[in-house]
Amino acid sequence: MGKTILTASHITKIFPGMKALDNVDFDLREGEVHILVGENGAVKSTLAKVMLGAYKAEEGEITLDGEVVKFNGTKDALEKGIVAVYQEFTLVPYISVAQNIFLNREYRTKLGLLDHKRMEAEAQELLQSLNCEYIDVKSYVKNLSVAEQQMVEIAKALSFKPRIMVFDEPTATLSEREVDSLFAQIHRLKAEGIGIIYVSHRMQEFPLIGDRITILRDGVKIKTVGINDCTNEELVNMMVGRDVSQVYVRTENKHSGVALKTENLCDYHGRVQNVNLTVEKGEIIGIAGLVGAGRTETAELLYGIQPIKSGQVYIDGKPVSIKSPIQATKLGIGLVSEDRKKQGLALDESIALNTVAVSLKKIFPRFFLSYKKIREVALDYKNQLRIATTSVNKACKYLSGGNQQKVVLAKWLSFDPDILIFDEPTRGIDVGAKMEIYGLMNKLASEGKAIIMISSELPEVIGMSDRIYIMHEGRMVGEVHRSEFDSEAIGARMMLGTGGAEDAEG
């Protein structure tokens, strides 16, 4: 690592009714990855946005190469070579990948026309450097998967040839291959002397790329440590302010009959092929698989987002037709979607209104709405889930990603469905909040709810599931019971698509 290139000193940031950052110090050196960690509400992203010029601090100063700088917006920071890859995407859906990468700085021909060939060629080079040559630079962004959009965001940031890069939860949606490509790129950037601020909850990533870690809690800097200077347990304890002895707490429940069953479920795109699964009341089943295996697509069929081509769904032993989310909800199915922005929340509406969005008829059966009652319900779930906010009247768009996820959970808890599908429930969630969500899932199962959990984090699936279904290229290739769980065997089957209990055991 080289000299210090950026210093943030005594940074204090105040939002209405909340001191988000309290006298925080931070520095970044050439060629290092400095990781920012903390619980949701610890305002890691807020500190990053102050250094990016997106927020203006009430107190403190930022120096770049020893000179005090004042950013009046992200454009000022960009001109100084500071570029961000945010957790929430900033891409324009109805223009091409290449146009997004060079948006507002397009290449033009001598005649003043857009030079599509040059932009597409350079966009292709950037994506190839990330091992993402499979992404069509001419394709509209709206046609890309969430993971592919994330890689386009990273390629766009690299196109600025930055001096400092800020990554905010960059691997949350990526496949293992894409993560490997990103980390290879980060190591290349480090070798070139580029400083990287890396905001993440995924502790398994830290030793692979990190040099130092700064821990924040409740807006206060707790400590800065070298990557090898503390254990994971010590790090977690500093983050959450309490001892964390066991992350996954799973109790055995009595299962009281099959809540949901599918027979030969297929979609119209070939992403789900003859899927058979069951989940009993009081049971948590996990669906494991690589990105693109058909896990989310299966959830979307069960919730009526995508139409079912063939096959049958049974609820409590009775065949049902699910043609829309409204029908699914009436049948007692809830979905905690992996895409909270598109399917989980009305971001411009308040926490309170989002909390009761699907339960209004249950709370007010006679259609006489009471905003006082709505606020009471929302406050109850705010306290239960420890949603970091000063008011339930605040719009959801002003919450951190993790706290937005908690509002999605609150929405379904208030509705009280019999069957809950959790699709990547801890994406963008800190360690402390993960434990709370695991505890919640366990509690729901103990109350007789049937839970389907989809997760890209294999330890999470193994830690929380009674049974695991393994998907590969749209098909169920195996079913493993808790007594047979083996992470290496399950991982191999996810990648290779082999099935059968004998494979799991040996």
N, C-alpha and C positions, 0 to 999 in steps of 0.2 A: 504494500500500500504506500501511496505517496503522500504528498502534503495535503493539508486541510484546504478544501476548495469552497465549502459552504458552512456557515455557522448561523444558527438561530439562537439568540440569547434573550432570556427572560420573556418569552412569548406568553402573552395573556390574551385570550380571545373570549369575548362575552356575547352570548346570544340572549334574547329576552328571557329573563327569569333563570338564567343558567350561566355559570362560569365554566366554559368548555375547556379552556387551557389556563393553567395557573402557574405562571413563572417557569415555563418549560425551557430547558436548554437542549440543544441538539447540534451535532456537527457531522460532516461527511468528508471523507478523504478521497483522493484520486484512486481509482481502481479498486474500490471496496464496495461490498454489498452491506449496507447498514439496515438491519431489520427493525421495524416498528411493530410491537406486539401489545396486546391488552384486550380486555373484554370489550364487547359491544357497549358503546357509551363511553369508552375510554378515550374516544375522539382521536384515534390514530390518523384517520383520514383528514380530520380537521387540521392537525398539525401539518400534514403533507400539503393541504390546500393553501395554508398560509405561505408555505415556502414556494408554492406554484403561482401565487398572486391571485388565486380564486377568492380568498378571504383576506381581509385587512385586519391585522391584530390591533387591539387597543393599546397594548404596551409591548415593548421589546423591539429588537432590530434584527435584520438579516444582513450578513456580510457575504460577499462573493469575492474570492481572492483577496480578502483583507479589506475590501472597500464596502461601505454601507450602501445597500441598494434598497430602493423603494419601488414596489410593483403596484401599479394601478390596475392590474388585471393580468390574466394569463398570457396575453399577447406580449406584455413587457418581459415576463419570465421566459417565454419562448424565444424572444430575441436574444436573451442571454444564454440560450442553449439548454433550458430546463423543460423537459417534456414529460407528460404523464400518460399512463395507460390506466384508465379508471375501471373500477369494478362494474359500473353501469355503463353500457356502451353509448357512444356518441355518433354512431354511424347513421347515414341517411339511407333508408331502406330501398328507395326507388331509383337509385342510380347504381352504376357498376362498382365492383370492387376497386378497380383502378381509379375511377373518378373519386371515390371516397378517400383513397390514400393521398391523392393530390388536390383535395378540395380546397378551393380558394387560392391555390397556387399552381393552377393548371399550366402545362406546357402548351405553347401555341406555335403554329406554323408561321412562315414569313407573311402569309396572307391574313394572319390574325385569327385563324380558325383553331379549334382545339386539336392538339396533336395527340390523338388517341393512340397511335402506334407507339410513340415514345413512352407515354404514361403506362400503357399495358406492358411494354417490355421491361421497364424499371420495376413495376409492381410485381411482375413475374419473378424477377431477380430477388427481390426482397422476400417473397414467399418461399422461393427455393432455398434461401439461406436459413429459413425456419423449417425446412423439410415439409413444406405445405404446397408443393407444386400441383397437388390434386385440386386446389381451389382455382376455379375458373375466374380469371381477372375480368372477364367480360360479363360475368353473371351479376344480376341484381343482388344486393346484400340481403334483401328480404327472403331470398331463396336459400340462404346459408343456414346451417345449424348454429346453435349458440356457441359451440366450441370453435367453429370456423370463423364466426364473427369476431371472437376474441383474438384469433391469430391475425385477422385483418387489422384490428386495432393496434396490435403490437407492430405489425409491418408498417403501419402509418406512422407510428412514433419513431421507428428506426429511420424512416425516410427523411426526417429532419436533421439527421446526423448529430444527435444531441451530445452535450457534455455531461449532463446530469439527467438520469431517468428515474421517474417515480412509478413503481408498479403497485397497484392497489388490488390485492387478491387476484393476481393474473392467472392462476392455475385452477380456479374454482370450477371451471367448466371443461377443462382440457382432458384429453385422453392421456394415457401413460406415454405414448409415442410423442404427442405434442408437448407434454411437459419436458421430456428428455430434450427435444429440439430447442425449447425455450431456454432451458438451463445451459445448453451448449452455447447458445447465443449470448447469454449473460456472462459466461466465462470469457468469451471472445471480447465482449465489451469491457470487462474488467482488465483484460490484458492490454487494451487500447487506452487505459487510464480513465475510462468513464466511471463516474461515481453513481451508485444505484441506491435509491431508497426503496425498500421492499416492505410493503404492508401485507401481513399474512397471519393466518391462524394455524397454518399447517406446520406443526413443529418438526415433522419428519423431513421437511424440505430444508430446514435451517442449516444443518451441517453440510448439505450438498452445495450450497452457494454462498452462505453467509460468512461475514467476518466479525461483526459486532451486532449486539441486540440492545435496543432501548425499550424498557418496559414502562408503559403508562397505566395508571389506574385512577379513575375518577378525575381525569384532567390533570393529574400530577405525575411528574416523572419520578418513578421509583428507583431506577438504576440503569446504568449502561454497563454491559458485561461483554467480554470476549466470547466468541462462539463456543469455546471449549472450557469456559470458566464456571459453568454451572450445569447441573443435571436438568433433565426435563421436568422432574418433580419440583425442583427448586424454582424453575422458571414459571411453572403453572401456579405454584403457591404465591409468587410475587405478582402474577397477573390477576389472580382472583382474590387475593388477600385472605385465603383460608386453605386449610389442608385438603388435598385431593387424594384420597387413598384408593378410590376405585372409580373409574370412569363409567364402566358399563355395569349397571345394576339390574339384573334380570331375575325375576322371581318366577317360580313354576306356578302356573294357573291350571285349574280344571277347565277343559274345553267342553263346551256344551252344545255340540252339534255344528254342522257346516253352515257358515253364514253366506259364503259366496263360492260358486263353482263355475268354471268355464269348460266347455267341450269344443275342441278343435277351432278355436277362435282365430280368424284371419281378417286382415285388413285389405284394402284395395291396392296397396303399393308394394306388397310382398315383404313388408318390414315385420309383420307378425304372421307366423305360419303355424297353424294347427296347435295353438297354445292351450294346454290343459293345466289348470291349477285349482287348488282349493285352499280356503282359509277358514278356520273354525272360530267360533266365538271364544274370546279369551286368548287368542293366539296371535303371535307376530310372525309373519313369514317375510323373508327377505328375497329380493330378486337381484341376483348378481350378474354382471356382464360388462363387457367393454362398451365404450361409447359407440352407438350405432347397432347394438345387439338387439334392440327392439323393446327395451324395458319401458321407456317413457311412452312409446307408441301403444304398448299394452295398457298402460294406465289411462291413456287418452281414449281408448276403445271402451274401457270399463266406465269412464265418466261421460261418455257421449260426445267428446270433442271431435273424434274422428268416427266415421260410420263403420259399422261391422259388415264385412262382405259376406262372411259365412261363419257358422258355429253358433253356439248357444251359451247364454249366461243364465245361471240359476241363483236366486236369492232365497234363502230359507227353503230350499228344495223346489221352488216354483220357477218355471221358465219366465224370463222377463225380456222385454224389448227396451233397449237403451238407445235412444236416438238423439238425445241432447243432454247437456248438463242439468237442465231443469228437471228432466225425467230422472236422471241419476240421483239428484238431490231428494226428490220425492220418494225414491226407493231407499233412502237412508245412506247414500254413498257421499263421502266428502273427499276432496282432492287438495292436498297441499302441494301445489305445482312447483316444479323446479324454476319456472319463469314467473316470479312474483309480480313483475312489472306488467306483463301482458295478461296473465290469467289469475293472479292472486289478489291484486289490490286495485282500487281506484285511487291513484296516487294524489290527485288533486282534492280528494275528499278527506275529511277528518278521520282520526283514529277511531273515534266513537262510531261514526257512520259505517266505516269499514268493518268494525267489530260485529255489528248487528246486521250486516248486509244480507245474509242468507237466513237469518233467524227472526226477522221482523214479524212474520205471521205467528211464530211460536210465542214470541214475547208479547205481541199485541193481537190476540186472536179476533178481537172485535174491531180492529182497524182504527182505534183511537190512539194515535201516537203520542208519546210523552217524551220530549227531549231530556227531561230530568231523569226518567227511567233509562233512556239510552246511555246517558253519561254515567249513571250508576253501574250499569252492566259493563261498560268499557273500563271504568275505574277498577272494578273488581278484577278483570282480566289483566289490566295494566299491573296491578300489584302481584297477582299470581305469577305472571310471566316475567316480572321485573323489566318491563318495557321502559327504556330510558327516555323519558319525555317530561316536560314541565306541565303539559296539558293534553288531555284527550281530544281537545278541540283543534289541535295542531294537524295540518295536512300531512299525510303519510310521506309525501315526497321529501319532507325535511328530515326524516329519520334516516339513521344509518341502515345499510343493507340488512344487518342482523336484526335490528329492531323492527324493520319492515316484515321480516320473516315471522317474528313473534306476533305481529298483528294478524298475519294470515292464520296462524295457529289459533289466536283468540277468536277469529271469525268462525272457525269450525267447532271450537269448544262450545261457543254459545249456541250453536245449532244442535250439537250433541248427536251426530250421526252414528249409526250402528257399525258402519264399515268406513274406515279411514285409510286412504292411500297417501303415503308420505313419499314424494318424489324428490330426492336429494334434500331432506329436511334440514340438514345442518350446513348447507352451502353458505359460505360467508358468515358463519356463526363461530364465536369464540369458544374456548374450552369450557368456561364456566356455564355459558348458555347451552352448549351441547349437553352437558350433564343434566341440566334442567329439562331439556327436551327428552332425553332418554328416560328420565324419571317420570315425565308426563306420559310417554308412550307406555311405560310399564304400568302406570296407574290405570290408564285407559283399558289395557288388556285385562288387568285384574277386575275391572268392572264389567267384563264380558264383551268389550268391543273387539271386532276383528280388524287387524291392522296388516296392511301390505306396505313394506318399506323397500324403496329402491334407492340404492346408494352406490356411488363409485368408490367409496372408501371401504375396502374389504374388511378391515378390523371392526368397523362399525356394523356391518351386516352380520358378521360372526358374533360380535358381542351382544347384539340385541335380538337375534332371530331364534325362533324355536325350530324352524325349518328354512332351508334355503333352496330356491329354484335357480338354476343356472341357465342363462340364455346365451345363445351364440347364433349370430346371423338370422335373427328372427324366430328361432326355435328354442324350445325348452330341451336342453341336452342333459339334464340331471336334476335330481332332487336329493338333498342331503339332510338328515336329521341331526339335531344338536349333538348327539353322542358321537357322530361321525365327522364333525367339523375338522377340517384340515386346510389351513390357508394355502399351502403350496398346491395341494391337489385341486382345490376349488379354482385357484388362479390359473392353473394349467388348463382346466376344462373351459374356463372363460375364453382363453386364447385359442385353444385348439378345437373346441367343440365336441370333445369326447364325452360320453355319458355312461350312466350305469353305476350302481352302488359299488361294484367291484373296483371301478376306477377311482372312486373317492377314497377307498380304503387303502389302495395300494399303489 
